[in-house]
Every structure is written in structure tokens, then in C-alpha cells.
Amino acid sequence: MYGYDSQSGQVLVSTDHTTWDRRARVALADFAISPADPNLMLATTQQNLARSADGGRTFTPAAAAPLVQLLDWPKATTLVGLATGSGEIHVATDNGIHTSRDGGRTFTMRVPMS
């Protein structure tokens, strides 16, 4: 189970739902855990989308990612991010990152996956 302590700015992880391991300090708005890999975590920050491959111990900027505030990772092949204030919706699928600027009615490819 993952959590976030907004007072200290730390990512928290519990394997027993009782004790918590304090991990990286990062100012974030939202985070999502990969459904396929519990150590893979994405977090939204004011500067960029940040990625952790070690269960929230360290974060690095996610290259070429759109700036988003809210995330959802409903299945391994789909990541959804909302860029609030801009009206943009970003969806990452197995073939690339798609962007909608009309409330989700239409999407265009922003970054193809090679």
C-alpha cells in the first residue's frame, strides 16, 4: 500500500497495513502505481512528471512527458493524466501518448512509442 504524507512531503509504503516505510521526499499533487510492477511509480510535480522504479525511494524526471496534475493507471497498457487548467487530457497506451484538447471528444498522437 502506498501513501503520501503531505506534511512531510514523503512517500509512504506499507506491506502489512500497520507500519510505514518513509521513502523519498517529493512535492507532488498525485501519484499512480503500475498495475504490472508495484515498484514502478509515477508522480505529478509542478515541474514535470516524475518516475520511480524503486518503489518511491528515488525519482527522476520522465523524459518528454506532458505536464499533468492528476493520474490514473487502470491497467498495465493504459495511463491517463489530466492537465488541469489547460483543458488537456493525456492518455498513454502501448502505441504512444495521445492528447485531447476538446474534453476527450478527439485525441491526437503526441509521442509515438517506437
C-alpha positions as CSV (number, residue, x, y, z in Angstrom):
1,M,0.0,0.0,0.0
2,Y,1.3,3.4,-1.0
3,G,0.5,6.7,0.7
4,Y,1.7,10.3,0.8
5,D,2.3,12.4,3.9
6,S,1.5,16.0,2.8
7,Q,3.0,17.4,6.0
8,S,6.5,16.0,5.4
9,G,6.2,15.5,1.6
10,Q,7.3,11.9,1.9
11,V,6.1,8.8,0.0
12,L,5.0,6.1,2.4
13,V,4.8,2.3,1.8
14,S,3.3,-0.4,3.9
15,T,3.4,-4.1,3.3
16,D,1.3,-5.0,6.4
17,H,-1.1,-2.0,6.6
18,T,0.2,-1.2,10.0
19,T,3.8,0.0,9.8
20,W,5.0,2.5,7.2
21,D,8.4,2.9,5.5
22,R,9.2,6.5,4.8
23,R,10.7,7.0,1.3
24,A,11.6,9.9,-0.9
25,R,10.6,13.5,-0.2
26,V,8.9,14.9,-3.2
27,A,6.4,17.7,-3.6
28,L,3.6,16.0,-5.6
29,A,0.0,16.5,-6.4
30,D,-0.9,12.9,-7.3
31,F,0.7,9.6,-7.9
32,A,-0.1,6.2,-9.6
33,I,1.4,2.8,-9.2
34,S,1.9,0.4,-12.2
35,P,-0.6,-2.4,-12.1
36,A,2.1,-4.7,-13.5
37,D,5.0,-3.6,-11.3
38,P,4.5,-2.4,-7.7
39,N,7.9,-0.7,-7.7
40,L,7.1,1.5,-10.7
41,M,5.5,4.8,-9.6
42,L,4.7,8.0,-11.4
43,A,4.2,11.3,-9.6
44,T,3.0,14.6,-10.7
45,T,5.0,17.6,-9.7
46,Q,5.0,21.3,-10.5
47,Q,7.9,20.9,-12.9
48,N,7.2,17.6,-14.6
49,L,6.1,14.0,-14.4
50,A,8.5,12.1,-12.1
51,R,9.3,8.4,-12.3
52,S,10.4,6.0,-9.6
53,A,11.5,2.4,-10.4
54,D,12.4,1.6,-6.8
55,G,9.1,1.9,-5.0
56,G,9.3,5.6,-4.3
57,R,12.8,5.7,-2.9
58,T,14.1,7.9,-5.7
59,F,12.5,9.9,-8.5
60,T,13.8,11.2,-11.9
61,P,12.0,13.4,-14.4
62,A,10.1,11.4,-17.1
63,A,11.5,12.5,-20.4
64,A,9.1,14.0,-23.0
65,A,6.1,13.6,-20.7
66,P,3.4,16.2,-20.8
67,L,2.9,18.2,-17.6
68,V,-0.1,16.7,-15.8
69,Q,-1.7,17.1,-12.4
70,L,-3.9,14.1,-12.0
71,L,-3.1,10.4,-12.9
72,D,-4.8,7.1,-13.1
73,W,-3.2,3.8,-14.2
74,P,-6.2,1.5,-14.6
75,K,-4.3,-1.3,-16.4
76,A,-0.8,-2.0,-17.5
77,T,-1.2,-0.7,-21.0
78,T,-3.2,2.5,-20.2
79,L,-2.1,5.6,-18.2
80,V,-4.4,8.6,-18.0
81,G,-3.3,12.1,-17.0
82,L,-5.3,15.3,-16.7
83,A,-3.5,18.7,-17.3
84,T,-5.8,20.9,-15.2
85,G,-6.3,24.5,-16.2
86,S,-5.3,23.7,-19.8
87,G,-8.3,21.6,-20.7
88,E,-5.9,18.9,-22.0
89,I,-6.3,15.2,-21.3
90,H,-3.3,12.9,-22.0
91,V,-3.6,9.1,-22.4
92,A,-0.6,6.8,-22.7
93,T,-1.2,3.5,-24.4
94,D,1.0,0.8,-25.7
95,N,1.4,2.7,-29.0
96,G,2.1,6.2,-27.7
97,I,0.9,9.3,-25.8
98,H,-2.3,10.9,-27.1
99,T,-3.7,14.3,-26.3
100,S,-7.2,15.7,-26.3
101,R,-7.8,19.5,-26.3
102,D,-11.6,19.2,-26.6
103,G,-12.6,17.5,-23.4
104,G,-11.9,13.9,-24.7
105,R,-14.0,14.1,-27.8
106,T,-11.0,13.6,-30.1
107,F,-7.3,12.6,-29.5
108,T,-4.1,13.2,-31.5
109,M,-0.8,11.3,-31.2
110,R,1.6,13.4,-29.2
111,V,4.5,11.0,-28.7
112,P,4.6,7.7,-30.6
113,M,6.2,4.7,-29.0
114,S,8.9,3.1,-31.1
